[in-house]
Amino acid sequence: MLKIAISTHKGGAGKTVTAINLAAGLSRTMKTLLIDLDPQGHATLGLGINIGLDSPTISDILQDQRISLEKIIHPVTKNLFLAPANIRLARVAEMLYAGVRREERLGLALSKVRDFDRVVIDCPPSLGTLTINALACADWILVPCEMGARASDGLVDMLEIVTMLKGVDFDQWRIVLTKFDIRKSVTNEAVLKGLEPYRQRIMRSRVGISEELNQAQIAGKDIFRFEPNGRGAGFYRDLSGEIIALTRKKETIKAI
């Protein structure tokens, strides 16, 4: 079971949209679990899952390790499943600061689950306890970077935490460019120049601007259920295919 954390320290970079639609793209060929680790619960809402304040969520799993992750999972499609979140997660995150081995809670919960091929984790746009939990247990880390001013904001800070958690030799992280508009050549050139130190980490697949992606979120659906033949689906079909190829290549190398 390979775990992919979607994390960025900068809001508005398409983090949750990428988490939802990458998970949906992976689920086209493998059983996939999306974990909403953001107290805003946007991944939960973005998949049309409505839960009450007292409903079981990822908060309960982080708070009480005796509760099985399977008890909170909601089926979305045949191969796509969701571990939801709501605002209660913010309170639990505060409680975790004083907890023993607080950065291991999510990893311990996932270690008891064997039913999924891939797990995608939507992190909050911060570097607090929740994000550290995700980064600590992740096999791969995907960083969405919006094609705009200060695209790399927060990247250095996050990479410092990744190094602290994973060690200096950890190289299984990549950048995905989001909100890419081919017409904005000057802006694109400036952003890519700023990201030049990380050029080898940038995914070939790029997520362009697509109104379909916004409409899918409003409708509470991933892009493959909302408009499977549109441009938005094409972006995430390419990205999920590249992720599958990249992770399988690494798994093959490790096996050898």
Residue, then its C-alpha position, 0 to 999 in steps of 0.5 A: m500500500l503506497k501512500i502519497a501526501i499532497s502538501t504545500h504551505k501556500g494556499g490556493a495552489g490547487k492542493t485539494v483539487t489535485a488530491i481529489n482528482l489524483a485519487a480518482g485517477l488512480s482509482r480507475t485502475m487500483k483501489t484507492l483511499l483518499i484521506d481528508l486531513d484538512p479541518q476545512g473538510h474540502a476534500t470531503l465536500g468536494l466528493g459530495i460526502n455530507i457528514g454531521l459534526d458528531s459523525p465518525t471522521i479521521s479526527d476519531i482515528l487520530q484521537d483514539q488508536r483503538i478505533s479502526l480506520e475502516k469504521i469511518i471510511h465512505p465508499v465513493t465509487k467501486n474503487l475510490f473510498l474516503a476517510p472524511a474530515n470536518i472542523r472537529l479536526a482542528r481541535v484534535a490537532e491542538m490536542l496532539y501537540a502535547g501527545v506522545r509520538r504525535e507524528e506517528r498517529l496516522g501512520l499507525a492507523l494506516s499500518k492496520v489497513r491492507d485493503f488499498d493499493r494507493v492512499v492519497i492524503d490531502c494535507p492542510p495548508s500549514l506545517g503543523t501536526l497534521t501535515i507532519n503526520a502525513l509527511a512522516c508516513a508518506d512514501w511519496i510527497l507531491v507539492p502543487c505549485e501554482m503558476g503565479a507570483r511567489a509560486s515556490d513560497g513555503l517550499v523550502d520550509m516544507l523541505e526542511i521538515v521532510t529532511m528532518l522526518k525522512g533524512v537527507d537522502f529522501d528523494q521521493w518528492r515531486i512538484v506538479l505545476t497547477k493553473f498552467d496557462i500556456r498563453k502566459s509565456v512571460t509569467n511561466e518563464a519567471v515561475l520556472k526560473g524560480l523553480e530552476p533549483y528543483r527542475q529535476r523534481i517537476m512532473r512532466s504532467r501539468v494541470g491547466i486552468s479548467e472551469e470544469l474542475n471548479q464546476a466539479q467541486i461545486a457539484g461534489k464530484d471528482i472530474f472523472r464522474f463530472e466530465p470524463n472527456g473534458r480537459g480537466a479529466g485529461f490533466y489528471r489522467d496524465l498526472s495519475g498515469e505518470i505517478i503510477a509509472l514513477t512509483r512502480k519504477k521505484e518499487t521495481i528498483k527496490a525489489i532488485 
